Structure formats: structure tokens, C-alpha cells
């Protein structure tokens, strides 16, 4: 129908029609990869203990690092000259 739009065209035209043979091939390879991981995990298992301190230290460290990164970013923003944003490439 000439007036009807395809769902694939509605996505911006960047998405091609799916190739189902290729999709099945990818699903089969993903299943093979998951099987290999399960098989390898038996021989490569490693017992790991996480200390209870890590459950509060890691989020605290992440928050501190985010605050430091934000402070560095704000420092750069405050040092910038706003008029340079409209000056153009040659200035």
C-alpha cells in the first residue's frame, strides 16, 4: 500500500529489515558461548570472599569520586569565558 509506512522506515530508515537466518545463527552462537562459559567455569572456579566492610566502602568511594569529578568539571566551567562560545572557530 502506498500510504502505509513500515515499522522499519518509522525508525528513521537506519534499520534494515531483519534477516531471520542471520538472527538464528547469532542466537545459536550465543547459546554455544553460554555453554562454553558454563563448561569453563567448572575448571576455573575461584572462591572469593567479600569482607563486610566492602559493602559500605565501595559506595562511599564512588560518591567521593563523583563529587571530585563534579568539582573538577565545575572548576573548568567557571574558568571558561562565555563569549568564546559564540566567537567562531577562527578566534
N, C-alpha and C positions, 0 to 999 in steps of 0.2 A: 504494500500500500504506500502510495507516495507521501501521504501526510503523517504517517506513523513513524515515530523515532524509535530506534533501537535503544535498549538499555546501555549498550556499549558505546554508542555515539553520545549518549547523555553524560557519560563520564569524561567528556572532553575530547574524545577521539584518540586519546593516548593509549587506550586499552584495546588490544586486538581481540577478536573472537577467540574463545578458549579452544585449544587443541586438546581434545579429550585423550588421545593416545599418549601425548606427552604428559598430561596430568596423571594418567595411570602409571606411567613409567616413573614419575617423580614420587608418587605415593609408594610404589614398590621399593624404590631405592631408600626412601625414608624408613620404611619398615625393616629393610635389611640393616640399615645403620643402627636402628634401635636394638635389633637382635645382637649385632656385634658388640654394642656397648654393654648389654647385659652379660654377654659371654666373657668379655674382657674384665668386667667389674669383679667377677668371681676371683680371678687371679691377681688383681691389683688392689684388692680391698685394703684399706688402711684405717685402723682405729684412731679416731680423733676425739679428743675431749676438749670441750669448750669450758673455760673457767666461768663461774657465775659473774665475776667482775666484768667480763666482756659484754654482757648484755646491757650494761648501762654505760660503759666506757666508749663503745663504738658509736652509739647515737650522739653522745656528748661530743666526741671528737668531730663527727660530721657537722654538728651545729656550729662548733667553733670555727671549723674550716669554711663553712658557708658565710659566717659573719666576717671573717678575714677577707674572703674573696669579694664580698659586697662592699667592704670598706675600701679595698683597692680600686674597685670599679667606680665608686662614688668619688674617690680622690681624682681619678682620671677625668671624670665628667666635670667636676668642679674646676679643674685646671684648663679645660678646653674653652676656646673663645667662640661664643655662639655665632658671631658674624662670619666666621670662617666656613660655616656650613653652607652659606649662600654665595661665597666668593667665587666659586668655579674652580676648575682644575688648574688653571694657569697661575693662580696667585699663591 
